Amino acid sequence: MPDESTRLFRDQGFRNLFAATMASAAGASVARIAIPLTAVVALGADEFEVGLVSVFLTLPFLLVGLPAGAWVDRMRRRQVLIFCQGVRSLILMSIPVLWWIDFLTIWWLSAAVLLFGICNVFYDVAYQSYLPGLVGRENLVQAHTRTTSVQQIFTLGGPALGGQLAALLTAPVSLVVTSVGLSLSSLFILRIRQVEERRESSGKRDLLGEIREGVLLVRTDRRLRALAESSAWLNLTSYAAYSITVVFLARDIGLSVLSVGIFFSISGIGGVAAAFSFKFLAGKVGHGPLLWLPLFVGAPFGLLLPMADPGWTVWLAAAASSVVAFTTVIFNIGFMSSCQAVVPDRALGRVNATLRFLTWGVMPLGSLLGGTLADVLGTRQALCAAAAAGLLSFLPTFLSPWRKERSLPEEPTSLGDLLGAGPEPVKE
């Protein structure tokens, strides 16, 4: 009998989505280090300006996060994915082009990142809403572990590659790799042949009404609310630290561009291990405990980074960051699988958008907070404050019904009753 992984990869739709995820992850892993290095090295940005770039990347989750879900629920999600990948590719290509002709500024970099972030909102909401219909709810955990594993593999190798490319080609030019990866990703999604169902919006419903439905579902279900609270606090504190980590490593510690990439690659080892370990750990301790226990265990390791100095301690901090990455990815896989398992398909767009608004909308606040604290207190002290605050991220899920859940529900629960009957899906 073929195992679950083999069955998934025998499906033409999942194979292409997996390939699209791989191409996109390859480019994104380079951009993850190339964008802040472009600000720091190519444009000479200070700590606040680097934080501002990070703010603009995630600010769209506050600006368009909620209406994006209602719009995605009205559209065919595959078409949204294709369009967003193409536009993101063009936006990032503008950065090296403007740099070549000596027109690149910190303000254009921020504007490009803002537009890129708007596309990220629609792509992420559409992706999370498209996956359950493509693979089936019974395969959600397996699908997430496979797609997350490839993302984490590139998270591991991407920064080192990005650092090498930035050193050889300069940081702006290395973004060409990201642009090509996104273009390839859109082509793979285009090859998916499965017929998609699209929910037609009722004539009695307006955009605000559909947004309210998504907010209502998250607010009234204790499990979704707890996941949103834990994830939001985790993202707020993580982005406060991440927005200034490159500055800390490059300026305070004195690492070269290549060494910064190696640091992030070491940190990524934990994420790769987590992607391959989730199913085993869920079988041992249950699905529910994996929504709080990893955050409880992993958060203290984040305190080692602000204690690092030039020399061996910075690599000890990289190993500690790998532990943090392991526990964070375990939580994220559980978070995505849990939300998609309990929410009816026709509300997935709105609920995913609400959750992204609540959990990713705090990222620009975290980036702004990190940059501001670094400007006022110093980079090391700001990193320490962010890591200390992150110790509390496990509490909401620990105090929720997830603590006693051993497995995911097989069918969406009574959340669907809150939406009313609604119209039937329409075949493409």
Disulfide bonds with the S-S distance in Angstrom:
none
